[in-house]
Amino acid sequence: MARIALSAAKLAVEQGLVATTVDRIAEDARVSRATFFRYFPSKECAVADGLTRPFLDPVIDALARQPSHLPAIEAILAAFDEAACTQTREAAELTRASATLSAWTLSHHQRYEQTIADLITPRLTETDAGPRLIAALVMAAVRLSVEDWLDQGGPLPQHLHRTLRSAACRQ
């Protein structure tokens, strides 16, 4: 699944979304067309997964490793710092340029929301906002940070840190 997604993202960035076909993705990933469709309902879903996974999986892994004494928001900020989120401008611009790909990417973000919520739940008290709400704020901050980065330039981690800190202050 990961190999297919990474091939899909690589080809879409290199050739554009329209020129990237399921057959070409399957060939590049060294799988059959049927195997492609066993894992993904469309090329857009595969591309979104391939663009999202390398960007956010390291954050999830880092969040799972944060010391249990850290409050949820501090653990999230530390995870983003540790993961040193990287995404290529080409990948982010490709997502922004396609309404279909943007929609698929948002659906992938919902999976990350649930994972973040599950990981921070033990860190929360009854007075904290719900874990899903905090996770949704985190993913909204990621989306806004990428948009700011595309519009304003500069390092993406700097935009992420500023936006996440802003969201944390409003909790």
Accessible surface in RSA format (square Angstrom, percent):
REM  Atomic radii and reference values for relative SASA: ProtOr
REM  Chains: A
REM  Algorithm: Lee & Richards
REM  Probe-radius: 1.40
REM  Slices: 20
REM RES _ NUM      All-atoms   Total-Side   Main-Chain    Non-polar    All polar
REM                ABS   REL    ABS   REL    ABS   REL    ABS   REL    ABS   REL
RES MET A   1    93.39  48.4  65.92  43.6  27.46  65.4  39.78  33.8  53.61  71.0
RES ALA A   2    43.58  40.1  39.64  61.2   3.93   8.9  39.64  55.8   3.93  10.4
RES ARG A   3   117.22  49.2 110.69  56.4   6.53  15.5  45.65  62.4  71.56  43.4
RES ILE A   4     2.42   1.4   2.42   1.8   0.00   0.0   2.42   1.7   0.00   0.0
RES ALA A   5     0.00   0.0   0.00   0.0   0.00   0.0   0.00   0.0   0.00   0.0
RES LEU A   6    85.04  47.4  81.27  58.1   3.77   9.5  81.68  57.4   3.35   9.0
RES SER A   7     9.55   8.1   7.10   9.5   2.45   5.6   1.86   4.0   7.69  10.8
RES ALA A   8     0.00   0.0   0.00   0.0   0.00   0.0   0.00   0.0   0.00   0.0
RES ALA A   9     7.58   7.0   7.47  11.5   0.11   0.2   7.58  10.7   0.00   0.0
RES LYS A  10    93.77  45.7  84.41  51.8   9.36  22.3  61.68  55.5  32.09  34.2
RES LEU A  11     1.91   1.1   1.91   1.4   0.00   0.0   1.91   1.3   0.00   0.0
RES ALA A  12     0.52   0.5   0.00   0.0   0.52   1.2   0.00   0.0   0.52   1.4
RES VAL A  13    53.20  35.0  30.66  27.8  22.53  54.3  32.53  28.3  20.67  56.1
RES GLU A  14   117.92  67.7  78.19  59.2  39.73  94.6  42.09  81.4  75.83  61.9
RES GLN A  15    75.54  42.2  47.46  34.7  28.07  66.8  28.97  61.7  46.56  35.3
RES GLY A  16    27.19  33.5   0.00   N/A  27.19  33.5  25.48  69.9   1.71   3.8
RES LEU A  17    21.56  12.0  18.03  12.9   3.53   8.9  18.03  12.7   3.53   9.5
RES VAL A  18   140.14  92.2 126.38 114.4  13.76  33.2 128.45 111.6  11.69  31.7
RES ALA A  19    59.89  55.1  37.75  58.2  22.15  50.4  47.61  67.1  12.28  32.5
RES THR A  20     0.00   0.0   0.00   0.0   0.00   0.0   0.00   0.0   0.00   0.0
RES THR A  21    67.79  48.2  65.04  65.9   2.75   6.5  61.71  82.9   6.08   9.2
RES VAL A  22    20.14  13.3  17.06  15.4   3.08   7.4  17.06  14.8   3.08   8.3
RES ASP A  23    84.55  59.2  78.11  77.7   6.45  15.2  31.19  73.4  53.37  53.2
RES ARG A  24    84.33  35.4  82.20  41.9   2.14   5.1  32.76  44.8  51.57  31.3
RES ILE A  25     0.00   0.0   0.00   0.0   0.00   0.0   0.00   0.0   0.00   0.0
RES ALA A  26     4.98   4.6   4.98   7.7   0.00   0.0   4.98   7.0   0.00   0.0
RES GLU A  27   120.37  69.1 102.32  77.4  18.05  43.0  44.37  85.8  76.00  62.1
RES ASP A  28    33.88  23.7  19.16  19.1  14.72  34.8   5.37  12.6  28.51  28.4
RES ALA A  29     0.06   0.1   0.00   0.0   0.06   0.1   0.06   0.1   0.00   0.0
RES ARG A  30   178.69  75.0 149.03  76.0  29.65  70.6  76.85 105.0 101.84  61.7
RES VAL A  31    32.47  21.4  11.32  10.2  21.15  51.0  21.67  18.8  10.80  29.3
RES SER A  32    61.10  51.6  46.96  62.7  14.14  32.6  50.52 107.6  10.59  14.8
RES ARG A  33   125.26  52.6 119.60  61.0   5.66  13.5  48.83  66.7  76.43  46.3
RES ALA A  34    68.40  62.9  53.49  82.5  14.91  33.9  61.31  86.3   7.09  18.8
RES THR A  35    27.69  19.7  27.69  28.1   0.00   0.0  12.74  17.1  14.95  22.6
RES PHE A  36     0.00   0.0   0.00   0.0   0.00   0.0   0.00   0.0   0.00   0.0
RES PHE A  37    87.20  43.6  67.01  41.5  20.19  52.5  67.51  40.9  19.69  56.4
RES ARG A  38   168.52  70.8 131.93  67.3  36.60  87.1  60.54  82.7 107.98  65.4
RES TYR A  39    96.87  45.2  77.40  44.0  19.47  50.7  39.07  29.4  57.80  71.2
RES PHE A  40     2.89   1.4   1.59   1.0   1.29   3.4   2.43   1.5   0.46   1.3
RES PRO A  41    91.80  66.9  62.90  57.3  28.90 105.1  71.72  59.2  20.08 124.8
RES SER A  42    23.96  20.2  21.11  28.2   2.85   6.6  23.96  51.0   0.00   0.0
RES LYS A  43    36.98  18.0  35.30  21.7   1.68   4.0  20.54  18.5  16.44  17.5
RES GLU A  44    33.79  19.4  33.79  25.6   0.00   0.0   0.71   1.4  33.08  27.0
RES CYS A  45    12.03   9.1  12.03  13.4   0.00   0.0   0.00   0.0  12.03  13.0
RES ALA A  46     0.00   0.0   0.00   0.0   0.00   0.0   0.00   0.0   0.00   0.0
RES VAL A  47     0.00   0.0   0.00   0.0   0.00   0.0   0.00   0.0   0.00   0.0
RES ALA A  48     0.00   0.0   0.00   0.0   0.00   0.0   0.00   0.0   0.00   0.0
RES ASP A  49     1.07   0.8   1.07   1.1   0.00   0.0   0.00   0.0   1.07   1.1
RES GLY A  50     2.33   2.9   0.00   N/A   2.33   2.9   0.00   0.0   2.33   5.2
RES LEU A  51    14.65   8.2   8.33   6.0   6.32  15.9  10.56   7.4   4.10  11.0
RES THR A  52     4.94   3.5   1.95   2.0   2.99   7.1   3.80   5.1   1.14   1.7
RES ARG A  53    56.00  23.5  55.84  28.5   0.17   0.4  15.16  20.7  40.85  24.8
RES PRO A  54    68.45  49.9  48.95  44.6  19.50  70.9  58.53  48.3   9.92  61.6
RES PHE A  55     9.47   4.7   7.82   4.8   1.65   4.3   8.15   4.9   1.32   3.8
RES LEU A  56     3.03   1.7   3.03   2.2   0.00   0.0   3.03   2.1   0.00   0.0
RES ASP A  57    47.39  33.2  47.07  46.8   0.32   0.7  18.00  42.4  29.38  29.3
RES PRO A  58    53.80  39.2  48.34  44.1   5.46  19.8  52.23  43.1   1.57   9.7
RES VAL A  59     2.41   1.6   2.41   2.2   0.00   0.0   2.41   2.1   0.00   0.0
RES ILE A  60    24.29  13.8  24.29  18.1   0.00   0.0  24.29  17.5   0.00   0.0
RES ASP A  61    78.60  55.1  74.38  74.0   4.22  10.0  16.03  37.7  62.56  62.4
RES ALA A  62     0.30   0.3   0.30   0.5   0.00   0.0   0.30   0.4   0.00   0.0
RES LEU A  63     3.58   2.0   2.06   1.5   1.53   3.8   2.06   1.4   1.53   4.1
RES ALA A  64    64.14  59.0  33.36  51.5  30.78  70.0  36.41  51.3  27.73  73.4
RES ARG A  65   150.47  63.2 120.98  61.7  29.49  70.2  74.38 101.6  76.09  46.1
RES GLN A  66    19.47  10.9  10.63   7.8   8.85  21.1   0.12   0.3  19.35  14.7
RES PRO A  67    64.78  47.2  53.37  48.7  11.41  41.5  64.78  53.5   0.00   0.0
RES SER A  68   105.96  89.5  82.70 110.4  23.26  53.6  49.09 104.5  56.87  79.7
RES HIS A  69   146.30  80.0 115.28  80.1  31.02  79.4  93.52  96.4  52.78  61.4
RES LEU A  70    40.26  22.4  39.02  27.9   1.25   3.1  39.13  27.5   1.14   3.1
RES PRO A  71    79.51  57.9  73.59  67.1   5.92  21.5  79.51  65.6   0.00   0.0
RES ALA A  72     3.52   3.2   1.42   2.2   2.09   4.8   1.42   2.0   2.09   5.5
RES ILE A  73    26.38  15.0  25.63  19.1   0.74   1.8  25.63  18.5   0.74   2.0
RES GLU A  74    67.47  38.7  65.60  49.6   1.86   4.4  25.07  48.5  42.39  34.6
RES ALA A  75     0.00   0.0   0.00   0.0   0.00   0.0   0.00   0.0   0.00   0.0
RES ILE A  76     3.53   2.0   3.29   2.5   0.24   0.6   3.53   2.5   0.00   0.0
RES LEU A  77     4.64   2.6   4.52   3.2   0.12   0.3   4.53   3.2   0.11   0.3
RES ALA A  78    31.78  29.2  24.27  37.4   7.51  17.1  29.10  41.0   2.67   7.1
RES ALA A  79     0.25   0.2   0.25   0.4   0.00   0.0   0.25   0.3   0.00   0.0
RES PHE A  80    10.90   5.5   5.90   3.7   5.00  13.0   6.16   3.7   4.74  13.6
RES ASP A  81    83.41  58.4  61.60  61.3  21.81  51.6  31.38  73.8  52.03  51.9
RES GLU A  82    91.24  52.4  59.21  44.8  32.02  76.2  45.27  87.6  45.97  37.5
RES ALA A  83    23.45  21.6   0.30   0.5  23.14  52.6   7.48  10.5  15.97  42.3
RES ALA A  84    56.25  51.7  50.69  78.2   5.56  12.6  53.38  75.2   2.87   7.6
RES CYS A  85     3.67   2.8   0.45   0.5   3.22   7.6   3.04   7.7   0.63   0.7
RES THR A  86   104.25  74.1  92.82  94.1  11.44  27.3  65.38  87.8  38.88  58.8
RES GLN A  87    35.49  19.8  16.66  12.2  18.83  44.8  11.02  23.5  24.47  18.6
RES THR A  88    78.24  55.6  70.97  71.9   7.28  17.3  74.16  99.6   4.08   6.2
RES ARG A  89    82.25  34.5  78.71  40.1   3.53   8.4  48.55  66.4  33.69  20.4
RES GLU A  90    99.24  57.0  94.70  71.6   4.53  10.8  41.43  80.1  57.81  47.2
RES ALA A  91     6.39   5.9   6.39   9.9   0.00   0.0   6.39   9.0   0.00   0.0
RES ALA A  92     3.00   2.8   0.00   0.0   3.00   6.8   1.32   1.9   1.69   4.5
RES GLU A  93    77.14  44.3  74.10  56.1   3.04   7.2  25.92  50.1  51.22  41.8
RES LEU A  94    26.77  14.9  21.46  15.4   5.31  13.4  26.08  18.3   0.70   1.9
RES THR A  95    21.44  15.3  21.44  21.7   0.00   0.0  19.75  26.5   1.70   2.6
RES ARG A  96   116.88  49.1  92.34  47.1  24.54  58.4  50.12  68.5  66.76  40.5
RES ALA A  97    90.01  82.8  47.36  73.1  42.66  97.0  58.53  82.4  31.48  83.4
RES SER A  98    19.04  16.1  14.53  19.4   4.50  10.4  14.27  30.4   4.77   6.7
RES ALA A  99    90.16  82.9  69.62 107.4  20.55  46.7  76.76 108.1  13.40  35.5
RES THR A 100    71.42  50.8  64.53  65.4   6.89  16.4  33.60  45.1  37.81  57.2
RES LEU A 101     0.00   0.0   0.00   0.0   0.00   0.0   0.00   0.0   0.00   0.0
RES SER A 102    34.54  29.2  33.06  44.1   1.48   3.4  25.76  54.8   8.78  12.3
RES ALA A 103    60.40  55.5  49.74  76.8  10.66  24.2  53.89  75.9   6.51  17.2
RES TRP A 104    75.10  30.1  73.48  35.6   1.63   3.8  63.50  33.9  11.61  18.8
RES THR A 105    16.43  11.7  16.43  16.7   0.00   0.0  16.40  22.0   0.03   0.1
RES LEU A 106    85.47  47.6  84.06  60.1   1.41   3.5  84.25  59.2   1.22   3.3
RES SER A 107    47.96  40.5  39.49  52.7   8.47  19.5  36.71  78.2  11.25  15.8
RES HIS A 108     4.82   2.6   3.99   2.8   0.83   2.1   3.91   4.0   0.91   1.1
RES HIS A 109    17.78   9.7  17.78  12.4   0.00   0.0  11.98  12.4   5.80   6.7
RES GLN A 110   111.23  62.2 108.07  79.0   3.16   7.5  22.78  48.5  88.45  67.1
RES ARG A 111   115.00  48.3 107.87  55.0   7.13  17.0  72.22  98.7  42.78  25.9
RES TYR A 112    15.21   7.1  14.68   8.4   0.53   1.4  11.83   8.9   3.38   4.2
RES GLU A 113    27.08  15.5  27.08  20.5   0.00   0.0   0.00   0.0  27.08  22.1
RES GLN A 114    73.24  41.0  73.24  53.5   0.00   0.0  41.85  89.1  31.39  23.8
RES THR A 115    51.78  36.8  49.74  50.4   2.04   4.9  25.79  34.6  25.99  39.3
RES ILE A 116     3.14   1.8   3.14   2.3   0.00   0.0   3.14   2.3   0.00   0.0
RES ALA A 117     2.57   2.4   2.46   3.8   0.10   0.2   2.57   3.6   0.00   0.0
RES ASP A 118    86.93  60.9  71.87  71.5  15.06  35.6  28.03  66.0  58.90  58.7
RES LEU A 119    54.39  30.3  43.49  31.1  10.91  27.4  45.72  32.1   8.68  23.4
RES ILE A 120     0.00   0.0   0.00   0.0   0.00   0.0   0.00   0.0   0.00   0.0
RES THR A 121    69.31  49.3  63.65  64.5   5.66  13.5  57.35  77.0  11.97  18.1
RES PRO A 122   113.58  82.8  73.22  66.7  40.37 146.7  84.66  69.9  28.93 179.8
RES ARG A 123    41.42  17.4  18.58   9.5  22.84  54.4  13.84  18.9  27.59  16.7
RES LEU A 124    32.94  18.3  10.14   7.3  22.80  57.3  10.14   7.1  22.80  61.4
RES THR A 125    80.89  57.5  70.13  71.1  10.76  25.6  71.11  95.5   9.78  14.8
RES GLU A 126   173.38  99.5 137.66 104.1  35.72  85.1  75.82 146.7  97.56  79.7
RES THR A 127   130.56  92.9  94.07  95.4  36.49  87.0  83.78 112.5  46.77  70.7
RES ASP A 128    47.10  33.0  30.58  30.4  16.52  39.1   2.78   6.5  44.32  44.2
RES ALA A 129    31.22  28.7  14.60  22.5  16.62  37.8  26.81  37.8   4.41  11.7
RES GLY A 130    36.85  45.4   0.00   N/A  36.85  45.4  27.67  75.9   9.18  20.6
RES PRO A 131    39.63  28.9  39.63  36.1   0.00   0.0  39.63  32.7   0.00   0.0
RES ARG A 132   123.42  51.8 121.67  62.0   1.75   4.2  52.11  71.2  71.32  43.2
RES LEU A 133    99.88  55.6  93.77  67.1   6.12  15.4  97.74  68.6   2.14   5.8
RES ILE A 134     1.24   0.7   1.24   0.9   0.00   0.0   1.24   0.9   0.00   0.0
RES ALA A 135     0.00   0.0   0.00   0.0   0.00   0.0   0.00   0.0   0.00   0.0
RES ALA A 136    35.40  32.5  32.30  49.8   3.10   7.1  32.67  46.0   2.73   7.2
RES LEU A 137    70.92  39.5  68.93  49.3   2.00   5.0  69.51  48.8   1.42   3.8
RES VAL A 138     4.28   2.8   4.28   3.9   0.00   0.0   4.28   3.7   0.00   0.0
RES MET A 139     4.32   2.2   3.29   2.2   1.03   2.5   3.33   2.8   0.99   1.3
RES ALA A 140    31.41  28.9  29.18  45.0   2.23   5.1  30.27  42.6   1.14   3.0
RES ALA A 141     3.17   2.9   1.30   2.0   1.87   4.3   2.66   3.7   0.51   1.4
RES VAL A 142     0.72   0.5   0.72   0.6   0.00   0.0   0.72   0.6   0.00   0.0
RES ARG A 143    94.84  39.8  92.29  47.0   2.55   6.1  27.51  37.6  67.34  40.8
RES LEU A 144    81.45  45.4  81.38  58.2   0.07   0.2  81.38  57.2   0.07   0.2
RES SER A 145     0.00   0.0   0.00   0.0   0.00   0.0   0.00   0.0   0.00   0.0
RES VAL A 146    21.12  13.9  21.12  19.1   0.00   0.0  21.12  18.3   0.00   0.0
RES GLU A 147    64.78  37.2  64.78  49.0   0.00   0.0  17.77  34.4  47.01  38.4
RES ASP A 148    43.35  30.4  43.35  43.1   0.00   0.0   0.07   0.2  43.27  43.2
RES TRP A 149    19.86   8.0  19.86   9.6   0.00   0.0  13.26   7.1   6.60  10.7
RES LEU A 150    13.63   7.6   1.53   1.1  12.11  30.4   1.53   1.1  12.11  32.6
RES ASP A 151    99.69  69.8  62.41  62.1  37.28  88.2  24.40  57.4  75.29  75.1
RES GLN A 152   122.34  68.4  84.13  61.5  38.21  91.0  40.11  85.4  82.23  62.4
RES GLY A 153    22.53  27.8   0.00   N/A  22.53  27.8  18.97  52.1   3.55   8.0
RES GLY A 154    52.10  64.2   0.00   N/A  52.10  64.2  31.24  85.7  20.85  46.7
RES PRO A 155    77.93  56.8  67.94  61.9   9.99  36.3  77.49  64.0   0.44   2.7
RES LEU A 156     6.44   3.6   4.25   3.0   2.18   5.5   4.25   3.0   2.18   5.9
RES PRO A 157    60.43  44.0  55.72  50.8   4.71  17.1  57.35  47.3   3.08  19.1
RES GLN A 158   106.86  59.8  96.97  70.9   9.89  23.5  36.73  78.2  70.13  53.2
RES HIS A 159    10.02   5.5  10.02   7.0   0.00   0.0   6.44   6.6   3.58   4.2
RES LEU A 160     3.80   2.1   3.80   2.7   0.00   0.0   3.80   2.7   0.00   0.0
RES HIS A 161    65.24  35.7  63.28  44.0   1.95   5.0  42.51  43.8  22.73  26.4
RES ARG A 162   115.05  48.3 108.05  55.1   7.01  16.7  73.00  99.8  42.06  25.5
RES THR A 163    21.30  15.1  18.07  18.3   3.23   7.7  17.30  23.2   4.00   6.0
RES LEU A 164     5.77   3.2   3.31   2.4   2.46   6.2   3.31   2.3   2.46   6.6
RES ARG A 165    94.53  39.7  94.45  48.1   0.07   0.2  38.50  52.6  56.03  34.0
RES SER A 166    45.87  38.8  39.47  52.7   6.40  14.7  27.16  57.8  18.71  26.2
RES ALA A 167    21.01  19.3  13.64  21.1   7.37  16.8  19.36  27.3   1.65   4.4
RES ALA A 168    19.96  18.3   7.14  11.0  12.82  29.2   7.65  10.8  12.31  32.6
RES CYS A 169   104.32  78.9  67.47  75.3  36.85  86.6  27.09  68.6  77.23  83.3
RES ARG A 170   185.46  77.9 151.09  77.0  34.37  81.8  67.74  92.6 117.72  71.3
RES GLN A 171    85.06  47.6  27.44  20.1  57.63 137.2  34.15  72.7  50.92  38.6
END  Absolute sums over single chains surface
CHAIN  1 A     8503.0       6914.4       1588.6       4961.9       3541.1
END  Absolute sums over all chains
TOTAL          8503.0       6914.4       1588.6       4961.9       3541.1
